[in-house]
Amino acid sequence: MTGTGVLPAQDLRQLIEAGAIAADPAILPAQVQPASLDLRLGSVAYRVRASFLAGHGRPVADRLAEFEMHRMDLSQGAVLEKGCVYVIPLMERLALPHGLSAVANAKSSTGRLDLLTRLITDGGTEFDRIPEGYDGPLYAEVCPRSFSVLVRAGQRLNQIRFRAGQAVLSDAELAQLHAAEPLVDGVAVISEGLGFSVDLRPREGDLVGYRAKPHAGVIDLDRIGHYPAAEYWEEIRTRDGRIILDPGAFYILVSQEAVTIPPDYAAEMAPYLAMVGEFRVHYAGFFDPGFGHAAAGGAGSRGVLEVRCHEAPFVLEHGQVVGRLVYERMRARPDALYGEKIASNYQGQGLKLAKQFR
């Protein structure tokens, strides 16, 4: 493997064969995505007093001994309670070769459930960031924010993306790419990535989003299309193109723009600017090659926005820029694109809740 960029699926399979990515039990073919690898929960969860990072030279196991309150067996399933923090050893471990680093993020359905999931490592000083040459185990820190959830060993809440060198597109390069192959269906706002805005004037009706209900029941993550949305979500409707976000509340909204990720690129959603408002957008930030791409059946795919308001009520208005997509080059085109010959739940999406709801 040579060159810089985000590693595609075929390179990930080579790393697995070489033992640079290992797991017990063995990694399943379905875990390999076009530009990332799904990670699986292990068989035990540790309820801890607080979120933590291991810190330089310290293994996570030592910090667990400091902060553990109790542990739970996940082999038959267990409930992670809303507002609590858990650390779960993952089945996968890494022995990264020189020149390869990695970054992790929550999977789409995880973010849409407001299930804060972050990767931590031995010696780690940042969440979700794995340095070159890391050799050791992986852990997920999981904090359910809106709903208590029933989880089991082997479930996949987060994913990891591997990089050789730096391949982030500059604003000039992003503008050139947009000119050659439009990345949004409208005017491109380019500043340290591709800006996107919120849609509060839908073409049909007045439904613009959902707000999580504060006292809903437990969600079994394995039950797909099972839960009535009305029992867990309040519909948000407006006819004047604006809504007021309540402090502490969690919202599902949608971008005004349809977004395209060309086959030779990957993207990550990032916060826009702290100065634009007292809220955070999107916990699950990976966009795979082919998302929204017409050739992969995704024309018109919009970005679903997971929004949490912070200290003060905030007026959010139609067309307000709320986030940005940072594009990176792939080291090679993946042998299968998002939505093409693989099960991709959110290709061609508009406003859409997590796959557990109906």
Buried (B, 14 or more C-beta within 10 A) or exposed (E): BEEEBBBBBBBBBEBBEEEBBBBEEEBEEEBBBBBBBBBBBBBBBBBBEEBBBBBEEBBBBEBBEEBEEEBBEBEEBBBBBBEBBBBBBBBBBBBBEEEBBBBBBBBBBBBBBBBBBBBBBBBBEEBBBBBBEBEBBBBBBBBBBBBBBBBBBBBBBBBBBBBBEEBBBEEEEBBEBBEEEEBBBEEBBBEBBBBBBBBBBBEEEEEBBBBBBEEBEBBBBEEBEEBEBEEBBBEBEBEEBBBEBEEEBBBBBBBBBBBBBBBBBBBBBBBBEEEBBBBBBBBBBBBBBBBBBEEBBBBBBBBBBBBBBEEEEBEBEBEBBBBBBBBBBBBBBBBBBBBBEBEBEBBBBBBBBBBBBE
